[in-house]
């Protein structure tokens, strides 16, 4: 900064302020003593823009959407919400959480072993995570995240002016050693996906949860955020980490099981965190629509989604594809959820070859920081007859034939 100030003939404080502005706007990212570097693209350019558009005749396995056939009918629930609204329309000053929904939320959280805490709502998982991060962190702070991980989260953190610290994972979730290293290096927050991790399908098991709690216990000042967007589409129990650190939040979305257009996520956490989130929310959107809340409450109260059946349906498709790829010598991962992750040595070429074969898949660049290349396939639209031809296409794309004349 001093050298640049001398070169430009300005005060060093002016250069420092310019760096700060660039960092806050997501143009550059800083890494402590390793200096600053220009980001490969603006923080407001979503990784979703890297998607491969499926032309006519090509099957789209890259969108990440649930199977519409597994989503419940919303008619009865919307009718109940409409009737309640007719009796008493929502007004300014009402409780931001409908009592019936709050009751159902707390009962579900208690049964899953979450610590007692206040309940708040947000417009989806990402909205909740953004509000929690903004409640405690500031531009320049480091956030540890899974790599590969949810592309939207990898975009959000730099957009907030924060620095992403990658943490490797396996089928059981984040590796404790990597988490320890990230926290020792100064990460002020850790985001963990409990189940149906995007894109790998990892799910935190009991033993891994114990290991991660032990690591977090040594860093009580770290903000812990857990994302349980896989709720109601996964048959594995959740093993929450919440309560080990002083500041924590647990987020549960309804999008995957009940429909992406139901923009509602449940949030609980320590009292200070939830109070800050709700206080700031009050100054913006105010609350999540009570009509939407009553709709979700009715869906939950009537068990509109058969969780076990949904989990089995996605599981059959995932397991069939992973198994077929294994028979062809291709490693693939998909323990839970609706996605399969396939490591490849050249994802650009592999994605292009898949498209040529009639399948559009998501390039790994949407989900990676420093982890090896790969591609994500969403199994939601697959049927049994698709598995073998798809596995053949993936095997050919992942292992292209060598040109004639090369040994």
Secondary structure, DSSP 8 states (H G I E B T S, - for coil): -HHHHHHHTS-HHHHHHHHHHHHHTTSEEE-GGG-EEE-SS-TTS-GGGG-----TT-EE--S----GGGS---HHHHHHHHHHHHHS---TTS-SS-HHHHHHHHHHHHHTT-----EEEESSHHHHHHHHHHHH--TT-EEEEESS--HHHHHHHHHTT-EEEEE-EETTEE-HHHHHHHHHTT--EEEEE-SS-TTT-----HHHHHHHHHHHHT-TTSEEEEE-TTTTT--S-----TTSSSEEEEEEESHHHH-TTS--EEEEE-HHHHHHHHHHHHTTT-S--HHHHHHHHHHHHTT-S-HHHHHHHHHHHHHHHHHHHHHTT---B-SSSSEEEEE-S-HHHHHHHHHHTTEE-EEGGGT-SSS--EEEEE-TT--TTHHHHHHHHHHHHHS----TT--
